[in-house]
């Protein structure tokens, strides 16, 4: 039995590219929405060329789809339209009539020049939900600046709390290893769109959504931001350590790294007993967490020396057996061979028009009645252009050929 798709009744006109917007529209596509991805004729989304690596064909040769592009464009339909042309703009306005959502991440004011801004499209489709994703939002002194994830991680405070302490080797600010602000903006945009659609379904009223990477990054500071607002003290970088708990950090083993997170004195005592240093358990300078925090500079080197004597497997097995929270720091070889990851089926292999099959990480949302659809690969550039223009908009083959000849499609 084929289960219903949660968003199978929705159609999204996706004018976004790179990561934040496409991450949002991929979520919507996974949940069943018909996402029509508008791309530039000839080149398409910038990330199609952000390689290597690229998906490989049956002979091991690179296809035109970079792995970066594959990560954020599953399940969409690709239509190539020259958005700067009058005919292309007219086609997009035709498409809006058939859509519930418009998603875009152009510079502030750019789409107004093309008659594709919210007010223009609202006149065509009054209940449209229109979501704009920019670096700094639609107003304020930075509105017209270009905003990139790396810059926003710095400007929004994340890098001030990420990285090793300034007084230790390698100390200083550090960005996250993935484009965290882009991804979180895509997630917030997904939630905002769903909220706006719920409002529309209840009231008949569409609306405009203004999503800014900087806003999202400041909101993502969560407890760190709240701590500052209620104390007036900017938090420090602590690397992999914890400002209030010791030991709660990474340690080098004889063959890799582990995380040890002792949340109370009992767990600390078990940790050092397993390591053959029971003398540190009730030591007058280390017996309680406040004492360990006070004397961390002398205690942590002793613990590091203890941990280094044994393998990662030893520590994980022994500490799990006595209830001390611990775990490995895995590279991606470890991640994708992890028995829990394998059991959950997080990696899926789907058919692809040129690569034969591609491996993707499926959507982690698990809905029992209307599950996410992870069985569709990202589209080839312009793969669905004629399907959309002919079948949805009703243009004839002759009209399509004329538009292609003019470079509109």
PyMOL commands that set and color helices and strands:
alter all, ss='L'
color gray80, all
select helices_A, chain A and resi 20-30+46-49+67-70+86-96+111-114+118-124+149-155+158-160+180-203+213-220+222-231+265-274+278-280+289-294+296-308+312-321+332-337+339-344+385-392+397-405
alter helices_A, ss='H'
color red, helices_A
select strands_A, chain A and resi 11-15+34-39+54-56+62-66+77-80+101-104+129-134+207-212+248-252+257-261+326-328+347-352+356-361
alter strands_A, ss='S'
color yellow, strands_A
deselect
rebuild
show_as cartoon
